[in-house]
Amino acid sequence: MDKRPNILFILTDDQRFDMIHSLGAERLKTPNLDALAARGCAFTQAHIPSGTSGAVCMPSRAMIHSGRTLFHLENQGEAIPPEHITLGETLRRGGYRAFGCGKWHNGPAAFARSFSEGDNIFFGGMWDHWNVPLNRYDPTGEYDNEINFVANFFEDNAPLRVHCDKFEPGRHSSELLTDTAISALDNLDGEDPFFLYLAYLAPHDPRTMPEEFRRMYNPEDIELPPNFQTTHFDFGVHTIRDEVLAAYPRDEREIRRHIAEYYAMITHLDHQIGRVMEALKRKNLLDNTIIVMAGDNGLAVGQHGLMGKQNHYEHSIRVPLLMAGPGIPAGQKINRYVYLMDIYPTLCDLVNLPIPDSVEGLSFAPMFRDPNHTTRRALYFGYAELIRSVKDERFKLIEYRNFAHRRQLFDLQNDPWETRDLIDDPAYQGQVERLLRLREEFRAQWEDSGHPMSRAYWEGQ
């Protein structure tokens, strides 16, 4: 049997779906991601189902690694229990050497199960990019060397205990993790295929980057998006950490500065990803390596008067997803719905490994043979107890379930920026009723399974 292809999985933090130059961000410089997109497939309709907590990336990453749906995670994804077989475990069982580095938001025990090797591991949500607390790999998963820290950056501002072996002061996280991945490639010789998981902390705030990248973008030259608003009605996230990064009402000049810094972070990140690609070429590994690049969630950065990802507009639930390598055609843009949790079974199909029974995602590997193949015609989204939404191939219905009790309807085909709410238009009431029925079908499948938060929430209505 021929050697299975290697797998390089690159995950970025808070990178919106359109934050790649060739996929719509005309002013953004991402030559290396553009090259990766041209080399393989760009999925222009990749999504997360939102999240069960303000730290949306925690359940998002748990879904990636477990293949589970949003409400079938344990404790909002803070840990992945042993009965939920992780992607790394499956690949290790299939003969892969598994190396992990960077951000891991789903518990030390699950990391130890997933990877046979690793270095510079960050167990947390976010940090100062120039002073990241890191861990050496511990196969026991104990990581009992902890520091106490009051999480001034974190969503709930609560005290936090952070695992760490060391700090790396003065080195940007993106550069440090890139060096770690390149070092791993230099040492992953042998007959066994490798699974290299590289999880960056960027472009998550605090948005700080080397000065040469900051100078690339002048805030005065930044155009505001068509859906920029100074305010958004309060639906329960008004005071969450992400939303207080800019003053109320949103000021155009301040938002331009935030967008410029977001661009600079992504261009710096793109530069580091290019270094990893060059290392693959230097090691003659590129042709036999499946490369996955994805973001863990989107980000508003001023769109709809919001800053964060705790909402169900397109800017926050859609993410970039690029795949290239053996079995994947080049130069394709696939405009079909997928979730990030679908990557796990897709990789299993590509490397001919069985998909564990605990995985609930759907493989989209058939799309590589037929880009018109459809695995999902509609999608479901839930944010904490505050929002439930559903979208089909044209319309999206958003329902706010707290004191802001209201609905929104958008025609995504004719209004991709979601600027015209059609909920009160009599001509669309049939669509509203249809989508409400679809929402109930999803709810029954996704949430009627004993999940404490969802059951208490839905039965209380």
N, C-alpha and C positions, 0 to 999 in steps of 0.2 A: 504493500500500500504506500502511495506517495505521502510525503510529509504534509500534515495539515498546514494551512497557512497560519502565519503569526497574526496576532490581533493587537493593534494599538488603539486604545480608546482614550480620546481627549475630551474632557468635560470642562466647560467654562462656567462661570458663575455670574448670573444676571445679564447674559447677553441676549438681546432681543432677536427675534426671527429675521429681521431685515438688516441686522448690523454686520453685513458683509457687502463689500462694494458691488460685486457682480450680482447680488440678489436684491438690490434696490437702494443702497446707501451711496449715492453718487459722490458725495464729498468725503466719504470715509476711505482711507487707504488700507486695504487688506490684500496685498498681492499674493501672499502665501495661501490664504483661505480661498482666494479666487482660483489659484492654480489647483488646489485640492478639489474644488467644485468642478472644474473642467476635466479633471482626471477621473471623476466618478459621477455619482448621482447626488443632486441637491434636492432634498425633500422640502418643498415650499409650504407644506401644510402639516408640519410636525407640531404636536401639542403636548402640554401637560394637562391633567384634569384639575388643575389648581392645587389647593392644599388644605389640610385640616388644622393648620396653625399659621400664625403670622410669619414664621420662619418657613416659607413655602419650599425652600430648597431641601429641607430635611425629608418630608415625605416624597418629594420629587426624586431625590437620589435613592431613597428606599425602594421606590417603584422600579427604577432603572435596574437595581441590583437584585431585586427579588422577582421582578416580573408580575407583581401583585397590583391589583387595582387600589385606588385611593383609600377606600373604606375597609379594605381587607389587610391593612398594615397593622402592626402592633405598636401601640402607644405613639401614633402619628409618625412612625418611622424612626423614632429615637433609637430603636434597636431592631435588628432583624432576627427573629427567633430561629432556632435550629431547624424547625420543620419547614421553613421557607428557604429552600435551597438557593443560594446566591449564584450569580453568573460566574464568579470566580471559582466557587466550589465545583460547578458543572465542568468548567474548563479544566480544572486540576484533575478531576476524575477522568477526563478525556486525554490526559497526558501532557497538559500544558504546564510550563513554568509560569507562575503568576507573580508579577511584581507590581506593587502599588505604591504610589506616592502622591502627596498633596492632600487636599481636603477630603475628609471622611466624616460624614455627619450622622452615621448610623450605628455607632457603638463599637468599642474596641474588639469585642468578642466576634462580631460579624466580620470585621477586617481580618482577624487572625484566621478565620475559616476560609476566607476568600483568597488569600494570598500566601504563597510559600516564601516570598521575599518582599522586601520593601525598605524604604528609607524616607526621611523627611515627611512624616505623616502628621497632619493637623487634625485633631479631633475637636471640631468646633464649627461655628457658623461663619464668622468673619473676624478679621483682626487688622491691625496696622500692617500694611504690606511690607514695611521695612523692618519689622520686629516680630516675626512670626514664631510662636512657641511650637516646637516640633518634637517628634518622637522618632527614635530608631525603631526598627522592626522588632517586635517581641512575639514569638510564635505562641506563647501562652495566652496572649490577649489580655494580660492583666494591666499593663501600663499603670502601675500604682504610684508612679512618681508624679505628683500633682502640684500645681500652684493654685493659690487662691486669688481670685480676681473678681472685682465688681464690674459687671458687663455693661459698661457705659455705652458700648456700641450696639448692644443686642436689642432685639425687638421688645422684650418685656422688662428690660432694665433690671433684671433680677440678679442676685449673687450667683456666681457660676464657679464651679471647680473645673479647671482645665488641665488635661493631661499634657505633660511635656517632659522631655529629657533635656532640652537645650533651647536657647534662642539663637537666631541668626541675625543679629543687629546689622543694619546698614546694607543689606542685600534685598533687592526687591523680590517679592514672592514669585513673580513670573519667571525671573531669571534663575532663582534658586531651584525651582522645581524643574525647569528646563535642563539645568546642569545635572540634576538628579536622574532625569529620564535618559539623558545622553550617556551618563555613566553606566546606567543599567544596561543600555544597548551594547555598550562596549564589553560588558561582562556576561551577557546572556548567550554565550557560545554553547554549542553542543547540538545534539541531534533532536532534542525535544523542541516543539514549537513554543513560542512565548506569548503570554498575555500581559501587555504593559498598560497599566491604568494610570493616566496622568490627569489629575484633577486640580486645575488652577483655582486660585482665589479671586482672580480678576475676571471681568471688570467690576466686581462688586466694590462699592464704596468702603472705606474712604478712597476716593479716586485720586491717587497719587501715583506719579510715574516719573521716570527720568525726564529732565528738562527738555532734552532734544525732541521728545515726543509731544510734550505740552506745547512747544512753539509751533508745531505743525498746524494747529487749529486756533484761529483768532475768533473769540466769541462774537465779535461784531460782524463776522462773515457768515455766521450760522443762521440758516432759515428755520423759523418755527414750523412745526408740522401743521397741517390743515386742521387737526382736531385739538390744537392748543386751546385751553380754557384757563381763565384765572381762578375759577372755583369749580367744585363739584359738590353736589348735595351730599350730606353726611349720611353714610350707611354703616358706620361703626368702625372705620379705620382712620378717622380724622387725626387722632393723636398717636397712631402707631409710629414706631421709629422711622420707617421709610418716609412717611408723609411729612414729618417735621424737618426733613433735610432742606426744605425751601420754605420761605415765609408765605403766609396767607395774607391777601390773595396772591397768586403766583405772579411774579414780576417778569416781564419779557426778557429783560436784560439778565436777570439771575438765571432763568431757564436756559438762555443761550450759553451761559458759562457752564452750567451743568452738562449740557449736550456736548460742548467742546471738550470737556474733561472726559466724558464717556467715550468720545471718539479717540482721544489720545490714549486712554487705557487699552482700547481694543487694538489700535495700531501697534502699540508696544507688545501686546499679547500675540498679535499676528507675527511680529518679528521673531518672537521666541518659538512659536510653532514652526516657523520656517527653519529654525536651527535644528529642530527635531527631525524634520523632513530631510535635511541635508545629512544628518547622522545616519538615517536609514539608507540613503543613497550610498554614503561612504562605506557602509557595512554590506552593501549589495543585498539588502533586505527588502527594498521597496517593492519589488515585483511580486514577492510572496507574502505580503503583509496586508491584511484587511485593516483599513483605517476608518475609524468612526470619530467624527467630531460633532459634538452637540453642546447645547446650553441647557442649564437646569431649569430655567424659567425666564420669562421676559421681564420687561421693566418699562414703566410709563415715561419717566423723565419729562414731565410736563404735559403729556398728552391727557386730554380730558380733565385737566386740572389736578392730576395725580402724579405722584413721584415713584411709587413702589409697584409691587406685583400682586398685591392683595385685592384683586378685582378680576372681572371676567371679560375685559375688552381684549381685542386681538393682540395688542402690544404686550400683554402680560401672560397670556396663555399659549402663545405661539413661540416656538424656539427654533434656532438653526439646527439642521441635521444634515451632515454630509457623510457619504460613505464611498470609499474607493478601494480597489484591490481585486484579488481573484474572485471571479464570479459576479462582478459588478460592472455594468457597462459604463463607458465614459461619456461625458458631455451631456448627460440627461438631467432635466428638471422634471420632477414628478410631483404633480399637483393633486395628490390623493391624501386623504386623512390617515395619519398614524399618531399613536402616542409614543412617548419615549419608552414606556414599559414594553413596547413591541420590539425593541432592539434586541433584547435577550433571546427570545425564541428565534428571531431572524438570524442572529449569529450562530445559534445551534444548527439551524438548517444549512447555513453556508459552510460550516466545518463538519457537517454530518455527525452531530452528536444528538442523543435523545433529549427532548425537552422534558424537564421534571414535571410531575403532576401538579406541583404547587404553583407553577407559573400560569398566570391568567392572561398575559399578553398574547397578541396574535402575530404570527410571523408574516412579514410583508416581503419575504424573499421572492414570491412569484412576480412581484413588480419589476424585478431585475430582468425577467424574461418578457414581461408584458407591462409596460408602464401604465396601461389603462386598467390593469387588474385592480379591483377594489376590495379591501378587507373591512373597511369601516365607512359606512355612508352617513353616519351621524355620531356626534360626540356628546359626552356628559361632563359637567364641571360642578365642583362643589368647593366653596371656600368657607371653612369653619362652619359655624351655624348661621352665617350671614347671607350667603348667596347660593342659589342653585341655578344652573343654566343648561341649555341644550342648543345645539346647532346642527342643521343638516347641510346639504350642499349649497344652500342659498341663504337661509334665514337663521338668525340667532335670537333666542328668547332669554333674557336675563331677569331673574326674580330675586328681589331683596326681601329678606324674611324677618327683619327686625323692625325698629321704630320707623324706618324709612320705607315701610311696606309699599313697594311699587314694582312695576314691570317695565322693561324696555324691549323693543323689537327693532332689529336692524336687518336691512337687506344687504348682505355682504357682497352680493354681486354688483349692485349699483352704487353702494356706499361703503367701500372697504375701510374708510377711516371712521366709520360709525359716528357720523355727525347728525343724522336725521332719525330721530326716534319715531317709529310708526305705530306705537302702541295704541294711540287714540284715533287712528285713521280707520273709519268703518270698513274701508276696502280690504283691510288686512285682518279682520277679526277671525276669519276662517283659518288663517295661518296661525294665529295665536292659539286657537282651540286645538289645532292639530299638534302644535309643539307642546302644549300642556299635556296632551295624551302621551306624546313621546317621552316627555320628562318623567311621567309616572311609570312608564315601562322601564326606563333606565333606573329609576329609584328602586323599584322592586328587585331588579337584578343586582344592583351595586350596594344597596344600603340595608335591605332586609335580611341581614345575616348575623345579627347579634352584636354588631359594632356598638359599643355603649353610647358614643356621642350621637351617631346617626339615629339609632332607635329612639333614644330619649327625645331627640329633636323632632323627628317626624311624628311620633305618637302624641307629642304635646301640642301639635297644631290643631 
